[in-house]
Amino acid sequence: MKITVTLNGKRIEAEITPDMMLLDFVRSQGMKSVKRGCDTGNCGLCTLWLDDKPVLSCSTLAARANGKKVTTLEGVQEEAKEFSDFLAGEGADQCGFCSPGFIMAVLALKKENPNPTAEEMKEYLAGNLCRCTGYQSQYRALCKYFGIQEV
Amino acid sequence: MYTMKNYVQVQSLEEAYELRTKNKNNVILGGNLWLKMTTRDLSTGIDLCNLGLDRIEEDESGYAIGCMCSLRDLETNVSMETEFGGAVKDALRHIVGVQFRNTATVGGSVFPRFGFSDVLTLLAALDCEVELFNKGRVSIKDFILDSPDHDILVKVMIKKDKRKVVYETLRMTETDFGVLNCAVSVKDGKYTIVLGAAPRKAKMVEVDPCSNWEDKEAKDAWLEEVVNQYIFGTNMRGSKEYRRAMAKVLITRAVDRLGV
C-alpha cells in the first residue's frame, strides 16, 4: 500500500506493508536517529512527533501516518543543538543511545509547557529510560534548560 | 511482533463490524501497544481512525468519549479535570509516559478489560456506560463482568452527577503497572469503592460510610468488612496478603482525601 507523509518538512510517497511500524518506515527514509530500544513501548527511545505530538513509533503503524506530519530529531536540528549543549555541559551524554528519543520528548514538553515545574518536568519525561546515567546529570541539564531551581 | 496482511480504514462502524465478525483474525486496531506484543498472524487490521471517534463530546449531562481518543486526551481534558477533581489525571499520569499515552487509545485500554487497567478502575467508580456497536449501551459494571467478544466499543459515556471521586495507586516504580489500584467515589452519602490490579479485573462495591471514621476500632472494622468483599491474588508484583493489607491503606487514603 502507498502512503504520503510529510517527513521533516518534505512530502514523500512510499510503498509500505500493512504491518510496517512507523519506526521502520522513517529509518527506511534515512532517519536513523529513531531507534528500537525495548520494543515493548516502555523506553521512549523511538519517540518522534506525529502531527506534533510525541508518540512511540515502535508501536504506531506507518499506515496511520498517511497524510500526516512526521518529525524526527533530524527535523529539529537547531532546537536539539540548543538542548544538547546543556546535556554536554553536565556530562549527561554517556553512550548517547537514548538521547534522540529523550530530546524529542524534552522539545515536546518545551512546546506544550515552556515553564514546567520540576515535578511536571519529571512526570512528562518519565517515559524515557536511560541505561547509564542514573538521571542526575540529565536532571541538572534539564533544570538549567528550563530555568528551574534544582531541588 | 504480529504479521498483518491487510489494513483497512473503514468508512462506517457497520463495515468495521462486518469485517470483524467475518474472520477471527480480523482485529480492531486501538493504539497497537498490546497487539504489537503478540505473535499472531492477523488477516485484516480494522482502523476506526476516520470515523470521528477521536473526540470528547460534552454537554450539561456528561461526556461521550470516542474510542479513538488517546489516554492523553483524557488526561489533559480541562473540563473533566474540574468535574472529577483531578482523579482522571491521577489515574492516567503513571501509565508509562506521555508518548505512550498519546499512542494508547481509550477503546484499546477499556475493551480488553485488563486486570491491571487504571482506566477501568477509575471508570467503575463513576456513573459510566459504554456504547457497544452490537449490544448498545451497557453499564460499566456489566461490561467488566462480561468477556471481550467481537463487538466494537464505540464510546465511553460518563455522567456528570456531582459525585466526588479520588484515585490512589500503589506502584513498585513510577511507570510500572499498579500493584493495586483504587478509586473511591461518594454520591448521596454512599461510597463506591473499586479495586483493580488485585490482580483481577476491577471490582466495585457500594457501601455505607464508616459510622465513626475518627474511632480506630470502628474504622478498622469497617475496612475489614470492605476488603472482605474482594478476592486478592498473588503474582510477581505482590502476594494476596500484601494486596489485602495495602487495600486498607489505599482506601483509607482515598476516604481521607474525599473528606466526607
Boltz contact constraints between the chains, C-beta under 6 A:
constraints:
  - contact:
      token1: [A, 18]
      token2: [B, 4]
      max_distance: 6.0
  - contact:
      token1: [A, 18]
      token2: [B, 6]
      max_distance: 6.0
  - contact:
      token1: [A, 18]
      token2: [B, 7]
      max_distance: 6.0
  - contact:
      token1: [A, 19]
      token2: [B, 3]
      max_distance: 6.0
  - contact:
      token1: [A, 19]
      token2: [B, 4]
      max_distance: 6.0
  - contact:
      token1: [A, 41]
      token2: [B, 33]
      max_distance: 6.0
  - contact:
      token1: [A, 41]
      token2: [B, 100]
      max_distance: 6.0
  - contact:
      token1: [A, 42]
      token2: [B, 96]
      max_distance: 6.0
  - contact:
      token1: [A, 44]
      token2: [B, 97]
      max_distance: 6.0
  - contact:
      token1: [A, 44]
      token2: [B, 99]
      max_distance: 6.0
  - contact:
      token1: [A, 47]
      token2: [B, 99]
      max_distance: 6.0
  - contact:
      token1: [A, 53]
      token2: [B, 102]
      max_distance: 6.0
  - contact:
      token1: [A, 54]
      token2: [B, 99]
      max_distance: 6.0
  - contact:
      token1: [A, 54]
      token2: [B, 102]
      max_distance: 6.0
  - contact:
      token1: [A, 55]
      token2: [B, 99]
      max_distance: 6.0
  - contact:
      token1: [A, 55]
      token2: [B, 102]
      max_distance: 6.0
  - contact:
      token1: [A, 55]
      token2: [B, 103]
      max_distance: 6.0
  - contact:
      token1: [A, 56]
      token2: [B, 99]
      max_distance: 6.0
  - contact:
      token1: [A, 56]
      token2: [B, 103]
      max_distance: 6.0
  - contact:
      token1: [A, 59]
      token2: [B, 32]
      max_distance: 6.0
  - contact:
      token1: [A, 59]
      token2: [B, 33]
      max_distance: 6.0
  - contact:
      token1: [A, 59]
      token2: [B, 36]
      max_distance: 6.0
  - contact:
      token1: [A, 59]
      token2: [B, 103]
      max_distance: 6.0
  - contact:
      token1: [A, 60]
      token2: [B, 103]
      max_distance: 6.0
  - contact:
      token1: [A, 63]
      token2: [B, 7]
      max_distance: 6.0
  - contact:
      token1: [A, 124]
      token2: [B, 98]
      max_distance: 6.0
  - contact:
      token1: [A, 126]
      token2: [B, 97]
      max_distance: 6.0
  - contact:
      token1: [A, 126]
      token2: [B, 174]
      max_distance: 6.0
  - contact:
      token1: [A, 126]
      token2: [B, 175]
      max_distance: 6.0
  - contact:
      token1: [A, 127]
      token2: [B, 96]
      max_distance: 6.0
  - contact:
      token1: [A, 127]
      token2: [B, 97]
      max_distance: 6.0
  - contact:
      token1: [A, 127]
      token2: [B, 98]
      max_distance: 6.0
  - contact:
      token1: [A, 127]
      token2: [B, 99]
      max_distance: 6.0
  - contact:
      token1: [A, 127]
      token2: [B, 100]
      max_distance: 6.0
